[in-house]
């Protein structure tokens, strides 16, 4: 962006902002990690902000293929950017940052819809950015159950107000005003939070946001300070460790001392998300539920991870569950002599949502009740130790059958394995709780998800940890199927004719075709497009004699994805020649 001041704000400007922000956050993450004392001194705010920003930037840079970012519209780029930030958000600060980016993106999209413009002109851009900052603050506060002043939200509010007062002066003065106000608000955060004052630091999340705004200034103003100068200005070119304890040796007052950080993604309605936010607020601290348009990122600090996950299950579809023990963070931060950029993944100890259990106590009176349709899949669930109730397409189990299968067990895990069976499972769970059993309905939408959940079931874990592990395994498994149309119908993939083959991905018809193997390959490729290491196939009667669908999938993946393992079972299910799971 060297040379003249930016004449317009488009996708290329957004990409420049993203790249510069990534440089600043990566270079400063160790220093920001060291500032991290509120709400819990876990020493990872800088890393979480950088990982969240990196997820957004990767999606932005990869959204154009071989084309230049300038060839995409600002609205399209901003939408991809903010959605990727939501999906990739890490930690309390990262989730809030993702919500702030969503507010900005909403303003870009709204302006594009009103004007039909692919870029913001220099005249329009100040007002649109100010509107975006205002919307960002509004969404940020709405997503947090108990907003606290002296944090990233305070810094964002100051930036939005100052930008609004400078709108008539042009794009660069507007952005500069936002940066200066944010920096001033950051310097005053210790006066608002006792924990910061005791540690002698500013708010870590707020510091990260100031850098994000500095990056925006660098994207629009060639006279903006260099990355090195920005880091030096805020003292982020070296690491200074705060004092995290009081004179008695305990955590500084006001710090969150909960046991776990729980995060997951949720597919659900606005009302369900609002209700979940209120419910989680009764279970723990640092509750943030942000997102929109049916997709939400959920964050809470709690002493009991299982109920926090179960609350999400009751609100919609839960996936990408992360459980991070917080008890070790304060000790790590207090005794560290020098902060290095954190290895976030290694530090999480999450193992895809499985919380490490200090003491393993065998539980013998816990049962899994699974619903399965085909004779082969019923045998698979039974071999895995589950009590099986028959039910599939066109044959729903009754709550009484599920209660009967549970017997006198003190602890019961229900695997409905189909959305049509969920209501019966919930009713059965209520009945079992009335009689004194501890019950959880694991969110399995298909039999392949149920098998994945059953594979990690462990009676030596606590009940809560078993629920979390099984829910995580189910949520990490995409499910698909191949079926045959019985009549003409309008589907999400177009109009199908009787006899055509339908490819289903995560419950929606995604492919229509006349050739079963071709449709199957297309379904498997779509399911693997988001990644995957193991493909599970539950086979029934092949629709085309002499052309086994499972063999065709094996050969196709051998040619195209040697890194993927394929496992085939005889499912014996009706209506679906093939059920597919990708883990």
Secondary structure, DSSP 8 states (H G I E B T S, - for coil): --SS--SEE-HHHHHHHHHHHHHHHHHHHHHHHHH--SS---S-HHHHHHHHHHHHHHHHHTTTTTS-GGGS-HHHHHHHHHHHHHHH--HHHHHHHHHHHHHHHHHHHHHHHHH--SSEEHHHHHHHHHHHHHHHHHHHHHHBTT--SSSHHHHHHHHHHHHHHTGGG-HHHHHHHHHHHHHHHHHTGGGT-HHHHHHT---HHHHHHHHHHHHHHHHH-TTS--HHHHHHHTT-SS------B-TTSSB-TT----SEEEEEEEE--HHHHHHHHHHHHTTEEEEEEEEETTEEEEEEEES-HHHHHHHHHHHSEEEEEEEEE-HHHHHHHHH-SS-----HHHHH--TTT----SS----SSEEEEEEE-SHHHHHHHHHTT-EEEE-BTTB---HHHHHHHHTT-SEEEEE--SGGGHHHHHHHHHHHHHTT-EEEEE---SHHHHHHHHHT--TTS-HHHHHHHHHHHHHT-EEEEEEE-SS-EEETTEEE-TT-EEEEETTEEEEEES-HHHHHHHHHHHHHTT--SEEEEEE---SSTT--HHHHHHHHHHHH-TT-EEEEEE---SSEEEEEEE-
